[in-house]
């Protein structure tokens, strides 16, 4: 009677040599161009997060947020057509 315990078979790794599943990887989220250069540049910056560890994402996200906020602020700063006259005039009545 043999009381020897059989050895477990070695676990075979199914990934490529040198592949680290915890390493940063692109999310491949499609970004559709808006046609507004400043907005498109900010959105393209999101791709920089694809190659960073998660603790590096916040810097990219804050930069993109700042760029989008600046683009929206610039829209408010542009002169537009004059406002139509108010129908409720506040002044002395005759």
C-alpha positions as CSV (number, residue, x, y, z in Angstrom):
1,X,0.0,0.0,0.0
2,X,1.5,3.3,-1.1
3,X,0.6,6.3,1.2
4,X,2.3,8.9,-1.1
5,X,0.2,12.0,-1.8
6,X,0.2,12.9,-5.5
7,X,1.7,16.2,-6.4
8,X,-0.7,18.9,-7.7
9,X,-0.2,19.7,-11.4
10,X,1.4,23.0,-12.0
11,X,-1.1,25.8,-12.8
12,X,-0.6,26.8,-16.4
13,X,-0.9,30.5,-17.1
14,X,-3.2,31.3,-20.0
15,X,-1.8,34.8,-20.7
16,X,1.1,36.0,-22.8
17,X,4.5,36.1,-21.1
18,X,5.1,39.4,-19.4
19,X,1.4,40.3,-19.5
20,X,0.1,41.9,-16.3
21,X,-3.7,41.9,-16.1
22,X,-3.5,44.7,-13.5
23,X,-1.5,47.0,-15.8
24,X,-3.2,50.0,-17.4
25,X,-5.0,49.2,-20.6
26,X,-7.0,51.3,-23.0
27,X,-10.7,51.3,-22.5
28,X,-11.3,52.0,-26.2
29,X,-14.3,54.2,-25.6
30,X,-15.2,55.9,-28.9
31,X,-15.0,59.7,-28.9
32,X,-17.1,61.3,-31.6
33,X,-15.6,64.7,-32.8
34,X,-17.8,67.7,-31.9
35,X,-16.4,70.0,-34.6
36,X,-15.3,72.5,-31.8
37,X,-11.5,72.4,-31.7
38,X,-11.2,73.2,-28.0
39,X,-13.8,70.6,-27.0
40,X,-12.3,68.0,-29.2
41,X,-8.8,68.6,-27.8
42,X,-10.1,68.2,-24.3
43,X,-12.0,65.0,-25.1
44,X,-8.9,63.6,-26.9
45,X,-7.0,64.2,-23.7
46,X,-9.1,61.5,-22.1
47,X,-7.1,58.9,-24.1
48,X,-4.0,59.8,-21.9
49,X,-5.7,58.1,-19.0
50,X,-5.6,54.8,-20.9
51,X,-1.9,54.4,-20.2
52,X,-1.9,55.5,-16.6
53,X,-2.6,53.6,-13.4
54,X,-5.9,54.6,-11.8
55,X,-4.3,57.0,-9.4
56,X,-3.1,59.0,-12.4
57,X,-6.5,59.4,-13.9
58,X,-7.6,62.2,-11.6
59,X,-5.1,64.6,-13.1
60,X,-6.3,63.9,-16.6
61,X,-10.0,64.2,-15.6
62,X,-9.4,67.5,-13.9
63,X,-7.5,68.8,-16.9
64,X,-10.4,67.7,-19.3
65,X,-13.0,69.2,-16.9
66,X,-11.1,72.5,-16.8
67,X,-10.8,72.6,-20.7
68,X,-14.6,71.9,-21.1
69,X,-15.5,74.4,-18.5
70,X,-13.3,77.0,-20.2
71,X,-15.0,76.2,-23.6
72,X,-18.4,76.8,-22.0
73,X,-17.3,80.0,-20.3
74,X,-16.0,81.3,-23.7
75,X,-19.5,80.8,-25.1
76,X,-20.9,83.1,-22.5
77,X,-18.3,85.7,-23.2
78,X,-19.0,86.0,-26.9
79,X,-21.1,89.0,-27.8
80,X,-24.5,87.9,-29.1
81,X,-27.4,89.7,-30.7
82,X,-28.9,92.5,-28.6
83,X,-31.7,91.4,-26.2
84,X,-35.2,92.2,-27.5
85,X,-36.8,95.1,-25.7
86,X,-38.8,94.2,-22.7
87,X,-42.6,94.4,-23.0
88,X,-42.8,95.5,-19.4
89,X,-41.3,99.0,-19.4
90,X,-40.6,100.3,-15.9
91,X,-40.8,104.0,-16.1
92,X,-43.2,106.9,-15.5
93,X,-46.6,106.6,-17.1
94,X,-48.3,109.5,-18.8
